[in-house]
Amino acid sequence: MNIRVIRQVSGIICFGAGLIAGPAALAQEQRPAQDKATVHYLRYEYSKAAVYFEEAAKRKYFKTEDLRMLADCYRQLNEYSKAADCYRKITESSDARPADFLHYGDALKSTGDYAAAKAVYAQYGEKGGAEAQNRIAGCDSAAVWMASAPQPVKNLRDLNTAASEWGATWDGAGRFVFASDSLRETHLDPRQKANLQEYRRTGNAYQKMYVVDTVHRAPDATVIRGFDNVLNNFRYHVGPVAFSPTGDTAYITATSPGKPEKQRSGPDAGYRTRRLDLFVSVRGQRGWQGPVPFAYNNPQYSIGHAAVSADGQTLYFAGDLPGGQGKTDIWFCERQADGAWSAPKNCGPAINTPDEEAFPTVNEAGKLYFSSKGHPGIGGFDLFVASGKNDGWGKPVNLKNGYNSPGDDFYLRKNASGNVVFASNRAGGMGSDDLYGIVAATPVQQADVPRRKVYILEATVSGQGSAGATVLLTDETRQDYWTLPATNDGKIHMVITEGHQYTVWASGAGSGRSGMQRFTAGGEDTLRVALPLANAAPTPGSVHQLPEIFYDRDDYSLRPDSRPVLDSLVSLMERFPGLVVELGAHTDSRHTEAYNIVLSQRRAAAVADYLVQQGIDRDRISTIGYGESRLVNKCADGVECTEAEHQQNRRTELRILKR
């Protein structure tokens, strides 16, 4: 997905509510879809713009310029086949432009149709296109390379989701860290507040960093957690991260949190853009310190995707700084005697071309891996390796079939153990960008512990979005938790501890969610739990318990662990602007009935107030307090129960009144 591109994306976030189109144009009621499409397009909101353009394309007034904007939406969203179809129609029109042929050829090449792409590039060359011969050479090379046996790389399916995963590396402790916009951790983890803001360019969430946790946790499962809260604490995109050879310094790429640059001319005049910046954090005795801006950040251009040489003396990064060879280049800084970094220098024409170079990494031997659209390649971004240093490099070598594909292949990392990982949006993956690689098997050191009976949880997620769903399993006895990706058949398996109390629920690859299941490990060797996903479109009259919306005894204040689910409810009500709901709050049986009615009314009001604070119209929310009248277990007056059992009754339910 395009958050990884520096120049075309640059962490763009649009400001200003004013519509671009003039009042007269917006007053034309017969063109609402087209007007909305144009407004979203000029705000860089390509995902929404494409939906409205597709609707407008059914009408007679859809013109070449409208089709060109729709094609550009598909191009920015990496929808190659759809983009190719649009550009084919555009190039057949009388008002086609030379750039249309270039984009058409690029889209065809990214689908693997090299013969057709070559013919279109030839047409582009006839119209004066400077890049034509290089693109044609790339098609010739691609046809030869794709005929050879591919490198034995595989999709790292335990790590990938229907969203985007990329930017993988290893930290100083050998842990596997990567970037994703899946919200897999903050979407489910009750200990973290999810940032459910939408990145309007793609319609997805903002990207954060994650770590694969295999330390004394669950060697029999892939356990993924949000990376360090200090390093993830950016409002917008964060990641990837590069670590110094000693592992005590992190160089983080993030969308600039500072005041964005205002566009002064062109169709997007008046809007503001945020670019990519580098931030540096040092790990102290108490963990990572707050990131500080890199010395050469500048609101006029982007820098990001840092890589540190094995001796720690050279810092490489990608950027669109002035004075470069092309659109985005690879640059470097050298460490000075006082520890500061020198001014950025360009890696030179052997590496950089008039097109885009990005995603540099450096291995222990000093070889530079990077991605390029300018050197002849198989697809869009291709992976290359070069020997040398600083601004003195040999000719880059294409990594060819397997590492490269007709799509975009980028950000390759190798470690001393022989592991290789990179990202690609090639056909056949699980999502937008997936992690691929060659991972050497590592024997797991088992602790010498007394033998005990092994119990297995088998949870099955069903319904739309079950393939690629995420399951949250919480061990309430030990106060620990895991987020686990479901297999294609919607299943997860996990070793659980006898006698421990657990909760489990799931979030689908779409917006569907399951109810929460509670159980105690014991009895049968395999405990099977069904997690059916609720319909993503809420049904009037349906009632849903809001999981993890709990209160302390005698209190109506929302606990911090309630916020992720409440933020999800906000997101649901934003997606369905006609949705009207009733919030019903419940108490346990302790205290009098009259007291509990008032307490539950206040609890329901607290949830409503939170939704209103997040921008939901209060007219869409009604509240009711049921007190202790609808207990979910045996814990009535006079019945002895544990605090956990009483907690189950202190809950909030959502009733759909209107959609």
C-alpha positions as CSV (number, residue, x, y, z in Angstrom):
1,M,0.0,0.0,0.0
2,N,1.1,3.5,-0.6
3,I,2.1,4.6,2.8
4,R,5.4,3.1,2.1
5,V,6.2,5.5,-0.9
6,I,8.0,8.7,0.0
7,R,7.3,11.2,-2.7
8,Q,3.9,10.2,-4.0
9,V,2.5,9.7,-0.5
10,S,4.8,11.6,1.9
11,G,2.5,10.8,4.8
12,I,-0.2,13.0,3.2
13,I,-3.0,14.0,5.5
14,C,-5.4,16.6,4.2
15,F,-6.8,19.6,6.2
16,G,-9.4,22.2,5.5
17,A,-13.1,21.4,5.1
18,G,-13.7,23.7,2.1
19,L,-14.7,22.0,-1.1
20,I,-12.5,22.4,-4.1
21,A,-15.4,22.6,-6.6
22,G,-17.2,25.9,-6.9
23,P,-20.7,26.5,-5.7
24,A,-22.2,26.3,-9.2
25,A,-20.7,22.9,-9.8
26,L,-21.8,21.5,-6.4
27,A,-25.3,22.8,-7.1
28,Q,-25.7,20.5,-10.0
29,E,-27.8,17.9,-8.3
30,Q,-27.6,15.6,-11.3
31,R,-23.9,15.0,-10.7
32,P,-23.6,14.3,-7.0
33,A,-21.4,11.2,-7.3
34,Q,-19.0,12.9,-9.7
35,D,-18.8,16.1,-7.5
36,K,-18.1,14.0,-4.4
37,A,-15.5,11.9,-6.3
38,T,-13.7,15.0,-7.5
39,V,-13.6,16.5,-4.0
40,H,-12.2,13.3,-2.4
41,Y,-9.7,12.9,-5.3
42,L,-8.3,16.5,-4.8
43,R,-8.0,15.7,-1.1
44,Y,-5.9,12.6,-1.9
45,E,-8.7,10.4,-0.5
46,Y,-8.3,7.8,-3.3
47,S,-10.2,5.0,-1.7
48,K,-13.4,7.0,-1.3
49,A,-12.9,8.8,-4.6
50,A,-12.8,5.5,-6.5
51,V,-16.2,4.5,-5.1
52,Y,-17.8,7.7,-6.3
53,F,-16.1,7.7,-9.6
54,E,-17.2,4.1,-10.2
55,E,-20.8,5.2,-9.6
56,A,-20.4,8.3,-11.8
57,A,-18.9,6.1,-14.6
58,K,-22.4,4.6,-15.1
59,R,-23.7,8.0,-16.3
60,K,-23.4,9.6,-19.8
61,Y,-21.6,12.7,-18.6
62,F,-18.4,10.8,-17.5
63,K,-15.6,12.3,-19.5
64,T,-12.0,11.4,-20.2
65,E,-10.7,13.6,-17.4
66,D,-13.0,11.8,-14.9
67,L,-11.7,8.5,-16.2
68,R,-8.2,9.7,-15.8
69,M,-8.8,10.6,-12.1
70,L,-10.4,7.1,-11.6
71,A,-7.3,5.5,-13.2
72,D,-5.0,7.5,-11.0
73,C,-7.0,6.3,-7.9
74,Y,-6.5,2.7,-8.9
75,R,-2.8,3.4,-9.6
76,Q,-2.3,5.0,-6.2
77,L,-4.1,2.1,-4.5
78,N,-2.0,-0.5,-6.5
79,E,-5.1,-1.9,-8.2
80,Y,-3.1,-2.7,-11.4
81,S,-5.7,-4.5,-13.4
82,K,-8.4,-1.9,-12.9
83,A,-5.8,0.9,-13.6
84,A,-4.8,-0.9,-16.9
85,D,-8.4,-1.1,-18.0
86,C,-9.0,2.6,-17.4
87,Y,-5.8,3.7,-19.1
88,R,-6.6,1.5,-22.1
89,K,-9.8,3.4,-22.6
90,I,-8.0,6.7,-22.1
91,T,-5.3,6.0,-24.6
92,E,-7.9,5.1,-27.2
93,S,-9.5,8.6,-26.8
94,S,-8.6,11.6,-28.9
95,D,-7.5,13.7,-25.8
96,A,-5.0,11.1,-24.4
97,R,-1.7,12.5,-23.0
98,P,1.8,11.0,-23.2
99,A,1.7,10.3,-19.5
100,D,-1.4,8.1,-20.0
101,F,0.7,5.7,-22.1
102,L,3.4,5.6,-19.5
103,H,0.9,4.8,-16.7
104,Y,-0.8,2.3,-19.0
105,G,2.4,0.5,-19.7
106,D,3.4,0.5,-16.0
107,A,0.0,-1.0,-15.0
108,L,0.3,-3.8,-17.7
109,K,3.9,-4.5,-16.5
110,S,2.7,-4.8,-12.9
111,T,0.1,-7.5,-14.0
112,G,2.9,-9.4,-15.7
113,D,1.8,-8.7,-19.3
114,Y,5.2,-7.7,-20.6
115,A,4.5,-8.0,-24.3
116,A,1.5,-5.7,-24.1
117,A,3.5,-3.3,-21.8
118,K,6.4,-3.2,-24.2
119,A,4.1,-2.2,-27.1
120,V,2.5,0.6,-25.0
121,Y,6.0,1.9,-23.9
122,A,6.9,2.0,-27.6
123,Q,3.9,4.3,-28.2
124,Y,5.0,6.4,-25.3
125,G,8.5,6.7,-26.8
126,E,6.9,7.9,-30.1
127,K,5.3,10.7,-28.1
128,G,8.7,11.8,-26.7
129,G,8.7,9.8,-23.5
130,A,12.2,9.8,-22.1
131,E,11.7,6.7,-19.9
132,A,10.5,4.6,-22.8
133,Q,13.7,2.8,-23.7
134,N,14.5,1.9,-20.1
135,R,11.0,0.6,-19.5
136,I,11.3,-1.5,-22.7
137,A,14.6,-2.9,-21.6
138,G,13.0,-3.8,-18.3
139,C,10.2,-5.8,-20.1
140,D,12.9,-7.7,-22.1
141,S,14.8,-8.6,-19.0
142,A,11.7,-9.4,-17.0
143,A,10.6,-11.9,-19.7
144,V,13.9,-13.7,-19.4
145,W,14.2,-13.6,-15.6
146,M,10.6,-14.8,-15.1
147,A,11.3,-17.9,-17.2
148,S,14.0,-19.0,-14.8
149,A,13.4,-20.9,-11.6
150,P,12.4,-18.6,-8.8
151,Q,14.2,-18.3,-5.5
152,P,12.6,-20.5,-2.8
153,V,10.9,-17.7,-0.8
154,K,7.6,-18.3,1.0
155,N,4.7,-16.2,2.3
156,L,5.1,-15.8,6.1
157,R,1.5,-16.5,6.6
158,D,1.6,-16.5,10.4
159,L,2.5,-12.8,10.3
160,N,0.4,-11.5,7.4
161,T,-3.2,-10.3,7.5
162,A,-5.6,-8.8,4.9
163,A,-4.1,-5.5,5.7
164,S,-0.4,-4.4,5.0
165,E,2.7,-5.9,6.7
166,W,6.2,-4.8,5.7
167,G,9.4,-3.1,7.0
168,A,10.6,-6.2,8.9
169,T,13.8,-6.2,10.8
170,W,15.4,-7.6,14.0
171,D,16.1,-5.5,17.1
172,G,19.1,-5.7,19.4
173,A,17.6,-8.6,21.3
174,G,17.0,-10.6,18.1
175,R,13.2,-10.0,18.1
176,F,11.4,-9.7,14.9
177,V,9.8,-6.3,14.4
178,F,7.6,-5.1,11.5
179,A,5.1,-2.4,10.5
180,S,1.4,-2.9,9.8
181,D,-1.8,-1.0,9.4
182,S,-3.8,-4.0,10.6
183,L,-4.6,-2.7,14.1
184,R,-4.3,-6.4,15.1
185,E,-3.0,-5.4,18.6
186,T,-4.7,-2.1,19.3
187,H,-7.9,-3.4,17.7
188,L,-8.3,-6.1,20.3
189,D,-6.0,-5.6,23.2
190,P,-7.9,-4.2,26.2
191,R,-4.7,-2.6,27.6
192,Q,-4.2,-0.3,24.7
193,K,-6.3,2.5,23.2
194,A,-6.8,1.9,19.5
195,N,-6.1,4.7,17.1
196,L,-9.1,4.2,14.9
197,Q,-8.5,7.3,12.8
198,E,-8.7,6.6,9.1
199,Y,-5.8,7.3,6.7
200,R,-8.0,8.8,4.1
201,R,-5.7,8.0,1.2
202,T,-6.4,4.3,1.5
203,G,-9.4,4.0,3.9
204,N,-7.2,1.9,6.3
205,A,-5.9,2.7,9.8
206,Y,-2.6,4.4,10.5
207,Q,0.5,2.1,10.5
208,K,2.1,1.1,13.7
209,M,5.0,-1.3,14.7
210,Y,4.6,-4.8,16.0
211,V,6.9,-7.4,17.5
212,V,6.8,-11.2,17.4
213,D,7.0,-12.3,21.0
214,T,8.6,-15.7,21.5
215,V,10.2,-15.1,24.9
216,H,8.7,-17.3,27.6
217,R,5.3,-16.9,26.1
218,A,4.0,-19.5,23.6
219,P,6.5,-21.4,21.6
220,D,3.6,-23.3,20.0
221,A,2.0,-20.2,18.6
222,T,2.9,-17.0,16.8
223,V,2.3,-14.3,19.4
224,I,2.2,-10.7,18.0
225,R,2.2,-7.6,20.2
226,G,2.4,-3.9,19.7
227,F,6.0,-2.8,19.8
228,D,7.3,-0.5,22.5
229,N,4.6,2.1,23.4
230,V,7.2,4.9,23.5
231,L,8.4,4.2,19.9
232,N,4.8,3.7,18.7
233,N,3.5,6.9,20.2
234,F,2.9,8.9,17.0
235,R,-0.5,10.1,16.0
236,Y,-0.1,9.1,12.3
237,H,2.1,6.5,10.5
238,V,5.1,5.1,12.4
239,G,7.6,2.6,10.9
240,P,9.7,1.1,9.8
241,V,12.5,1.2,12.4
242,A,16.2,0.5,12.1
243,F,18.5,-0.3,15.0
244,S,22.1,0.5,15.6
245,P,24.6,-2.5,15.6
246,T,24.6,-2.4,19.4
247,G,20.8,-2.3,19.5
248,D,20.7,0.7,21.8
249,T,19.6,3.3,19.3
250,A,16.4,3.2,17.1
251,Y,15.9,5.3,13.9
252,I,12.1,5.5,13.4
253,T,10.3,6.7,10.3
254,A,7.1,8.5,11.1
255,T,4.7,10.9,9.5
256,S,5.7,14.3,10.6
257,P,3.8,15.4,13.7
258,G,4.7,19.0,13.2
259,K,2.8,21.7,11.4
260,P,2.2,20.5,7.9
261,E,3.2,22.4,4.8
262,K,0.5,24.3,2.9
263,Q,0.3,23.8,-0.8
264,R,0.5,27.2,-2.5
265,S,-0.4,26.3,-6.1
266,G,-1.9,23.6,-8.2
267,P,-5.2,21.8,-7.8
268,D,-4.5,21.0,-4.2
269,A,-3.8,24.6,-3.2
270,G,-5.0,25.4,0.3
271,Y,-4.5,21.8,1.5
272,R,-1.7,20.8,3.8
273,T,0.6,17.8,3.5
274,R,2.6,15.9,6.0
275,R,5.9,14.4,5.0
276,L,8.1,11.6,6.4
277,D,10.6,12.4,9.1
278,L,13.2,10.4,11.0
279,F,13.3,10.2,14.8
280,V,16.0,8.9,17.0
281,S,15.5,7.1,20.4
282,V,18.1,5.8,22.8
283,R,17.4,2.8,25.1
284,G,18.3,3.5,28.7
285,Q,17.9,1.5,31.9
286,R,14.2,2.2,32.0
287,G,13.5,1.4,28.3
288,W,13.3,3.5,25.2
289,Q,13.5,7.3,25.7
290,G,11.1,9.6,23.9
291,P,12.1,9.9,20.2
292,V,13.8,13.2,19.1
293,P,13.8,14.6,15.5
294,F,16.7,13.8,13.3
295,A,18.9,16.8,12.7
296,Y,18.1,17.1,8.9
297,N,14.3,16.8,9.0
298,N,12.7,19.5,6.9
299,P,9.0,20.3,6.1
300,Q,10.0,20.9,2.5
301,Y,10.9,17.2,1.8
302,S,10.7,13.7,3.2
303,I,13.4,11.5,4.6
304,G,12.8,8.0,6.0
305,H,13.6,4.3,5.8
306,A,16.9,4.5,7.7
307,A,19.6,1.9,7.6
308,V,22.8,1.8,9.7
309,S,26.1,0.3,8.5
310,A,27.6,-2.6,10.5
311,D,30.2,-0.4,12.0
312,G,27.6,2.2,13.0
313,Q,29.5,5.0,11.1
314,T,27.1,5.5,8.2
315,L,23.4,6.2,8.1
316,Y,21.6,5.6,4.9
317,F,18.0,6.7,4.1
318,A,15.6,7.5,1.3
319,G,14.4,11.0,0.5
320,D,13.4,13.6,-2.0
321,L,15.9,16.2,-0.9
322,P,16.9,18.9,-3.4
323,G,19.9,18.2,-5.6
324,G,19.2,14.5,-6.1
325,Q,19.3,12.3,-9.2
326,G,15.5,11.8,-9.5
327,K,12.1,11.6,-7.7
328,T,13.4,9.9,-4.6
329,D,17.1,8.9,-4.0
330,I,19.2,7.0,-1.5
331,W,21.3,9.3,0.7
332,F,23.8,8.9,3.5
333,C,25.3,10.7,6.5
334,E,28.7,10.0,8.1
335,R,29.2,10.0,11.9
336,Q,31.6,12.8,13.0
337,A,34.2,12.8,15.7
338,D,31.7,14.4,18.1
339,G,29.0,11.8,17.4
340,A,26.9,14.0,15.2
341,W,25.9,13.1,11.7
342,S,27.3,15.0,8.7
343,A,25.1,16.8,6.2
344,P,23.3,14.4,3.8
345,K,25.1,13.3,0.6
346,N,23.7,11.6,-2.4
347,C,24.8,7.9,-3.0
348,G,25.4,8.9,-6.7
349,P,24.2,7.9,-10.1
350,A,25.2,4.2,-9.9
351,I,22.4,3.7,-7.3
352,N,20.0,6.6,-8.1
353,T,18.1,7.2,-11.3
354,P,15.7,9.9,-12.5
355,D,12.9,7.7,-11.1
356,E,12.3,6.3,-7.6
357,E,14.8,4.6,-5.3
358,A,13.8,3.8,-1.7
359,F,13.9,1.2,1.1
360,P,17.6,0.9,1.7
361,T,19.0,-1.7,4.1
362,V,22.6,-2.8,4.8
363,N,23.8,-6.3,5.8
364,E,26.8,-7.2,8.0
365,A,29.1,-7.3,4.9
366,G,28.2,-3.8,3.9
367,K,26.1,-4.7,0.9
368,L,23.3,-2.2,0.1
369,Y,19.9,-3.6,-0.7
370,F,17.3,-1.2,-2.0
371,S,14.3,-1.0,-4.3
372,S,14.1,0.9,-7.6
373,K,11.6,1.8,-10.3
374,G,14.4,3.3,-12.4
375,H,16.7,0.4,-13.0
376,P,15.4,-2.3,-15.4
377,G,13.2,-4.7,-13.4
378,I,10.4,-7.3,-13.4
379,G,7.7,-5.1,-11.9
380,G,7.1,-1.7,-10.2
381,F,9.6,-1.6,-7.4
382,D,12.3,-4.3,-7.8
383,L,14.9,-5.4,-5.3
384,F,18.6,-4.7,-6.1
385,V,21.9,-5.3,-4.3
386,A,25.1,-3.3,-4.7
387,S,28.6,-3.5,-3.3
388,G,30.6,-0.4,-2.2
389,K,29.9,2.4,0.3
390,N,28.8,6.0,0.6
391,D,28.9,7.5,-2.9
392,G,31.1,4.8,-4.4
393,W,29.0,1.8,-5.6
394,G,29.3,-0.9,-8.2
395,K,26.5,-1.7,-10.7
396,P,23.4,-2.8,-8.9
397,V,22.3,-6.4,-9.5
398,N,18.6,-7.3,-9.8
399,L,17.6,-10.1,-7.4
400,K,15.4,-11.5,-10.2
401,N,12.6,-14.0,-10.0
402,G,11.4,-15.0,-6.6
403,Y,12.6,-12.0,-4.7
404,N,11.1,-9.9,-7.5
405,S,7.7,-10.1,-9.1
406,P,5.4,-8.1,-11.5
407,G,4.2,-6.2,-8.4
408,D,6.2,-4.1,-5.9
409,D,9.0,-5.9,-4.0
410,F,10.9,-3.9,-1.3
411,Y,12.6,-3.6,2.1
412,L,14.8,-6.7,2.1
413,R,16.7,-7.5,5.3
414,K,19.2,-10.3,6.0
415,N,20.6,-11.2,9.4
416,A,23.6,-13.2,10.5
417,S,21.6,-16.4,10.9
418,G,20.8,-16.5,7.2
419,N,17.2,-15.3,7.5
420,V,15.9,-13.2,4.7
421,V,12.7,-11.2,4.8
422,F,11.1,-8.7,2.4
423,A,7.7,-7.3,1.5
424,S,5.7,-7.6,-1.7
425,N,2.2,-6.9,-2.9
426,R,2.5,-9.7,-5.5
427,A,-0.5,-11.7,-6.6
428,G,-1.5,-14.6,-4.4
429,G,-0.7,-12.9,-1.0
430,M,-3.0,-12.5,2.0
431,G,-3.3,-8.7,1.8
432,S,-2.1,-5.4,0.4
433,D,1.6,-5.9,1.3
434,D,2.8,-9.3,2.7
435,L,6.0,-10.4,4.3
436,Y,8.0,-13.1,2.4
437,G,11.3,-14.6,3.1
438,I,13.6,-17.5,3.8
439,V,13.6,-18.3,7.5
440,A,16.1,-20.8,9.0
441,A,14.6,-23.2,11.5
442,T,15.7,-22.4,15.1
443,P,15.4,-25.1,17.7
444,V,13.2,-24.0,20.6
445,Q,14.8,-24.3,24.0
446,Q,12.3,-25.9,26.3
447,A,12.5,-25.2,30.0
448,D,13.1,-28.2,32.4
449,V,9.7,-28.2,34.1
450,P,7.6,-31.0,35.7
451,R,5.4,-32.9,33.4
452,R,1.8,-31.9,33.3
453,K,-1.2,-32.6,31.2
454,V,-1.5,-30.5,28.1
455,Y,-4.8,-28.9,27.2
456,I,-5.4,-27.4,23.8
457,L,-7.8,-24.6,22.9
458,E,-9.3,-24.9,19.4
459,A,-11.2,-21.7,18.5
460,T,-13.1,-21.6,15.2
461,V,-14.1,-18.3,13.8
462,S,-17.0,-18.4,11.3
463,G,-18.8,-16.0,9.1
464,Q,-17.7,-13.3,6.6
465,G,-14.1,-12.3,7.3
466,S,-13.2,-15.4,9.3
467,A,-10.2,-16.1,7.0
468,G,-7.5,-13.8,8.3
469,A,-9.4,-13.0,11.5
470,T,-7.6,-12.0,14.7
471,V,-8.3,-13.8,18.0
472,L,-7.7,-12.3,21.4
473,L,-7.1,-14.8,24.1
474,T,-6.7,-13.6,27.7
475,D,-5.5,-15.7,30.6
476,E,-7.4,-13.9,33.4
477,T,-5.7,-16.0,36.1
478,R,-2.2,-15.0,35.0
479,Q,-3.2,-11.6,33.7
480,D,-1.6,-12.3,30.3
481,Y,-2.9,-12.2,26.7
482,W,-2.2,-13.2,23.1
483,T,-3.3,-12.0,19.7
484,L,-3.4,-14.9,17.3
485,P,-4.1,-14.9,13.5
486,A,-6.6,-17.4,12.3
487,T,-5.8,-19.8,9.5
488,N,-7.7,-19.8,6.2
489,D,-10.3,-22.1,7.7
490,G,-10.8,-19.7,10.6
491,K,-9.0,-21.8,13.3
492,I,-6.5,-21.0,16.0
493,H,-4.8,-23.5,18.4
494,M,-3.2,-22.7,21.7
495,V,-1.8,-24.6,24.7
496,I,-3.7,-23.5,27.8
497,T,-3.1,-24.2,31.5
498,E,-5.4,-26.4,33.6
499,G,-7.5,-24.6,36.0
500,H,-6.9,-21.1,34.5
501,Q,-9.8,-18.9,33.5
502,Y,-9.8,-17.5,30.0
503,T,-11.7,-15.2,27.7
504,V,-11.6,-15.3,23.9
505,W,-13.2,-13.3,21.1
506,A,-12.4,-12.5,17.5
507,S,-12.4,-9.6,15.1
508,G,-12.9,-10.5,11.4
509,A,-10.8,-9.3,8.5
510,G,-13.7,-6.9,7.7
511,S,-15.6,-5.2,10.5
512,G,-17.4,-8.3,12.0
513,R,-16.8,-9.3,15.6
514,S,-17.7,-12.2,17.7
515,G,-19.2,-12.3,21.2
516,M,-16.8,-13.0,24.1
517,Q,-16.5,-16.6,25.4
518,R,-15.4,-17.4,29.0
519,F,-14.1,-20.8,30.0
520,T,-11.9,-22.6,32.4
521,A,-9.2,-25.1,31.1
522,G,-9.9,-28.6,32.2
523,G,-11.9,-31.7,31.3
524,E,-11.4,-32.7,27.7
525,D,-7.9,-32.6,26.3
526,T,-9.1,-30.2,23.5
527,L,-11.5,-27.5,24.4
528,R,-13.4,-26.3,21.3
529,V,-14.9,-22.8,21.2
530,A,-17.1,-21.4,18.4
531,L,-16.6,-17.7,17.6
532,P,-19.3,-16.7,15.0
533,L,-18.7,-13.2,13.6
534,A,-21.6,-10.8,13.8
535,N,-22.9,-9.3,10.6
536,A,-20.8,-6.2,9.8
537,A,-24.1,-4.4,8.9
538,P,-26.0,-4.1,12.2
539,T,-29.6,-5.4,12.1
540,P,-32.4,-3.4,13.8
541,G,-33.6,-5.1,16.9
542,S,-30.4,-7.1,17.5
543,V,-28.7,-6.9,20.9
544,H,-24.9,-7.1,21.3
545,Q,-22.9,-7.2,24.5
546,L,-20.0,-4.8,24.3
547,P,-17.0,-6.9,25.4
548,E,-14.6,-5.4,27.9
549,I,-16.9,-2.5,28.9
550,F,-16.7,-3.1,32.6
551,Y,-16.9,-0.9,35.7
552,D,-15.4,-1.1,39.2
553,R,-17.7,-1.9,42.1
554,D,-20.0,1.1,43.1
555,D,-18.5,3.2,40.3
556,Y,-19.8,4.4,36.9
557,S,-16.5,5.8,35.6
558,L,-15.3,4.1,32.4
559,R,-12.1,2.1,33.0
560,P,-9.2,2.7,30.5
561,D,-9.5,-0.9,29.2
562,S,-13.0,0.0,27.9
563,R,-11.8,2.5,25.3
564,P,-10.8,0.1,22.4
565,V,-14.3,-1.3,22.2
566,L,-15.9,2.1,22.6
567,D,-13.7,3.4,19.8
568,S,-14.8,0.5,17.6
569,L,-18.4,1.5,18.3
570,V,-17.6,5.1,17.3
571,S,-16.1,3.7,14.0
572,L,-19.2,1.6,13.4
573,M,-21.6,4.6,13.9
574,E,-19.4,6.6,11.6
575,R,-19.7,3.9,8.9
576,F,-23.5,3.8,9.3
577,P,-24.6,7.4,9.8
578,G,-28.2,6.4,10.1
579,L,-27.5,4.0,13.0
580,V,-29.5,4.8,16.2
581,V,-28.7,2.7,19.3
582,E,-29.8,2.1,22.8
583,L,-27.1,1.6,25.5
584,G,-28.3,-0.6,28.3
585,A,-26.1,-0.8,31.5
586,H,-26.3,-3.5,34.2
587,T,-25.0,-3.9,37.7
588,D,-24.3,-6.8,40.0
589,S,-26.7,-7.7,42.8
590,R,-25.0,-6.0,45.6
591,H,-26.7,-2.9,47.1
592,T,-30.4,-2.2,46.9
593,E,-32.4,-2.4,43.7
594,A,-33.1,1.3,43.7
595,Y,-29.4,2.1,44.2
596,N,-28.5,-0.2,41.3
597,I,-31.0,1.4,39.0
598,V,-29.4,4.8,39.5
599,L,-25.9,3.4,39.2
600,S,-26.7,1.6,35.9
601,Q,-28.3,4.7,34.5
602,R,-25.1,6.6,35.2
603,R,-23.1,3.9,33.6
604,A,-25.1,4.0,30.4
605,A,-24.8,7.8,30.4
606,A,-21.0,7.6,30.8
607,V,-20.8,5.5,27.6
608,A,-23.1,7.9,25.8
609,D,-21.0,10.9,26.9
610,Y,-17.9,9.2,25.6
611,L,-19.5,8.6,22.2
612,V,-20.6,12.2,22.0
613,Q,-17.1,13.4,22.9
614,Q,-15.9,11.5,19.9
615,G,-18.3,13.3,17.6
616,I,-21.4,11.1,17.6
617,D,-24.7,13.1,17.6
618,R,-26.5,12.6,20.9
619,D,-29.8,12.3,19.1
620,R,-28.6,8.9,17.8
621,I,-28.1,7.5,21.4
622,S,-30.6,6.5,24.0
623,T,-29.7,5.1,27.4
624,I,-31.4,2.8,30.0
625,G,-30.3,1.4,33.3
626,Y,-31.5,-2.1,34.1
627,G,-29.8,-2.3,37.5
628,E,-29.6,-5.9,38.8
629,S,-32.8,-7.0,37.0
630,R,-31.0,-9.0,34.3
631,L,-28.2,-11.0,35.8
632,V,-26.3,-13.4,33.6
633,N,-25.3,-15.9,36.2
634,K,-26.4,-17.2,39.6
635,C,-25.1,-14.2,41.6
636,A,-28.4,-12.9,43.0
637,D,-28.8,-11.5,46.5
638,G,-27.5,-13.9,49.2
639,V,-25.5,-16.1,46.8
640,E,-21.8,-16.3,47.4
641,C,-19.8,-15.4,44.3
642,T,-16.3,-14.5,43.3
643,E,-15.4,-11.0,42.3
644,A,-14.9,-12.2,38.7
645,E,-18.5,-13.6,38.7
646,H,-19.9,-10.3,39.9
647,Q,-17.9,-8.5,37.3
648,Q,-19.7,-10.4,34.5
649,N,-22.9,-8.7,35.5
650,R,-21.4,-5.2,35.5
651,R,-21.8,-4.9,31.7
652,T,-23.1,-2.8,28.9
653,E,-25.3,-4.0,26.0
654,L,-26.0,-2.4,22.6
655,R,-29.5,-2.6,21.0
656,I,-29.8,-1.5,17.4
657,L,-32.9,0.7,17.1
658,K,-32.6,2.0,13.6
659,R,-30.2,1.7,10.7
